[in-house]
């Protein structure tokens, strides 16, 4: 989590050496307040630089305020953590994931803020082939494709015809004898 702590320190300008310093929630509230002013009460932020020893209930409340503000900022619910994940150090990887997600969103909203972790995928927009720019290209590609498709359709049709003439055992069907022919058996 050192990369995440360095990022928090860069944004908040509060020294953060390890994840234990995030446990009170005060630094996290200062972080989200820097990114989205007015998102947490000012009384929490005043204590950020002193990092006072707060009662456990207050620390948990601070973490919950950070999580609520981060969700409003745009961090997806599945990338947030539970208060106990940080406070009890139960799952610090989830905390790191939330901070990375927050950093990517902050970078998206303000490119001067550096992101940490992998970048967000952009929505894929298929090219518009109806424009004049691609008109010649699509016609050139469609010509050979059309003949291949026609050939495949003819092959499929001939295979279906062949299957209909075969018995389940795979042998050709014997055509029925015409009714006007008599058997040529010698008695």
C-alpha positions in Angstrom: 0.0 0.0 0.0 3.0 2.3 -0.2 1.9 3.7 -3.6 -1.5 4.5 -2.3 -0.1 6.2 0.9 2.2 8.3 -1.3 -0.7 9.3 -3.5 -2.8 10.3 -0.4 0.2 12.3 0.9 0.6 14.0 -2.5 -3.0 15.1 -2.6 -3.6 16.0 1.1 0.0 17.3 1.8 -0.3 15.4 5.1 2.5 13.0 5.8 1.3 9.4 5.6 4.0 6.7 6.2 1.7 3.6 6.4 -1.9 2.5 6.3 -2.1 2.7 10.1 -2.3 6.5 9.7 -5.4 6.2 7.6 -7.2 4.2 10.3 -8.7 7.2 12.1 -10.4 8.3 8.8 -9.3 11.9 9.3 -6.7 11.7 6.5 -9.2 10.0 4.2 -11.8 12.7 4.9 -9.1 15.3 4.1 -8.4 13.5 0.9 -12.0 13.5 -0.3 -12.4 17.1 0.8 -9.5 18.1 -1.4 -11.0 16.3 -4.4 -14.6 17.3 -3.7 -14.8 20.4 -1.4 -17.8 20.4 0.9 -18.2 16.6 1.0 -17.3 16.1 4.7 -17.8 18.4 7.7 -15.1 20.9 8.4 -14.6 19.6 12.0 -13.1 16.4 10.8 -10.6 18.2 8.5 -9.4 20.6 11.2 -7.8 17.6 13.0 -6.1 16.2 9.9 -2.8 17.9 10.4 -2.5 17.0 14.1 -3.8 13.4 13.7 -5.2 13.2 17.2 -6.1 10.0 19.0 -9.8 9.8 18.5 -12.3 7.4 20.2 -12.9 4.2 18.1 -16.5 5.2 17.3 -15.4 8.6 15.9 -12.7 6.9 13.8 -15.3 4.5 12.4 -17.7 7.4 11.7 -14.9 9.2 9.8 -14.2 6.2 7.6 -18.0 5.9 6.9 -18.1 9.6 6.0 -15.2 9.0 3.6 -16.9 6.0 2.0 -20.2 7.9 1.6 -18.4 10.9 0.0 -16.3 8.6 -2.3 -19.5 6.9 -3.5 -21.0 10.3 -4.2 -17.8 11.3 -6.0 -18.3 8.3 -8.3 -16.4 5.4 -7.0 -18.4 2.3 -7.8 -19.9 0.4 -4.9 -18.1 -2.8 -5.8 -14.8 -1.0 -5.5 -15.4 0.5 -2.1 -14.5 -1.3 1.2 -16.3 -1.8 4.5 -15.3 0.3 7.5 -13.9 -2.9 9.3 -11.6 -3.6 6.3 -9.6 -0.6 7.2 -10.3 -0.1 10.9 -9.5 -3.7 11.9 -7.0 -4.1 9.0 -9.1 -7.0 7.8 -8.7 -6.6 4.1 -6.2 -3.9 3.1 -6.2 -4.9 -0.5 -9.8 -3.8 -0.8 -8.8 -0.4 0.7 -6.0 -0.1 -1.9 -8.4 -0.9 -4.7 -10.8 1.8 -3.5 -8.0 4.4 -3.3 -6.8 3.4 -6.8 -10.4 3.8 -8.1 -10.7 7.1 -6.5 -7.4 8.2 -8.0 -8.5 7.2 -11.5 -11.8 9.1 -11.1 -9.9 12.2 -9.7 -7.6 12.0 -12.7 -10.5 11.8 -15.1 -12.1 14.8 -13.6 -8.8 16.7 -13.2 -5.9 15.5 -15.4 -3.4 17.3 -13.2 -4.0 14.7 -10.5 -1.9 11.7 -11.1 -3.7 8.3 -11.2 -2.4 5.2 -9.5 -3.0 1.6 -10.6 -4.5 0.6 -13.9 -6.4 3.2 -15.9 -10.1 3.1 -16.5 -11.3 1.4 -19.7 -12.9 3.7 -22.1 -16.3 2.8 -23.7 -15.7 1.2 -27.1 -17.5 3.1 -29.8 -17.7 1.1 -33.1 -16.6 3.0 -36.2 -19.3 4.5 -38.3 -18.9 2.8 -41.7 -21.7 4.8 -43.3 -19.6 7.9 -43.6 -18.0 8.9 -46.9 -14.5 8.3 -45.5 -15.2 4.5 -45.3 -17.5 4.1 -48.3 -14.8 2.8 -50.6 -13.2 0.6 -48.0 -16.4 -1.2 -47.1 -17.3 -1.8 -50.8 -13.9 -3.2 -51.5 -14.1 -5.5 -48.5 -17.7 -6.5 -49.2 -17.0 -7.8 -52.8 -14.8 -10.8 -51.8 -16.8 -11.4 -48.6 -20.1 -11.7 -50.6 -18.7 -14.4 -52.9 -17.4 -16.3 -49.8 -20.8 -16.0 -48.1 -22.6 -17.1 -51.3 -20.2 -20.1 -51.6 -20.8 -21.1 -48.0 -24.6 -20.9 -48.5 -24.4 -23.1 -51.6 -22.3 -25.7 -49.8 -24.7 -25.7 -46.9 -27.7 -26.2 -49.2 -26.0 -29.1 -51.1 -25.1 -30.8 -47.7 -28.7 -30.5 -46.5 -29.9 -32.1 -49.8 -27.4 -34.9 -49.4 -28.4 -35.5 -45.8 -32.1 -35.8 -46.8 -31.2 -38.5 -49.3 -29.3 -40.6 -46.8 -30.7 -43.0 -44.2 -29.8 -42.7 -40.5 -27.2 -45.4 -41.0 -25.4 -43.2 -43.6 -26.3 -45.3 -46.6 -28.1 -43.9 -49.6 -31.8 -44.5 -49.8 -32.9 -47.1 -52.3 -35.5 -45.5 -54.6 -38.9 -47.4 -54.5 -39.7 -49.6 -57.5 -42.3 -48.3 -59.9 -45.6 -50.0 -59.5 -45.9 -51.1 -63.2 -42.7 -53.2 -63.1 -43.1 -56.8 -62.2 -40.4 -58.7 -60.4 -38.1 -60.7 -62.6 -37.9 -63.7 -60.4 -37.8 -67.0 -62.0 -39.9 -69.7 -60.4 
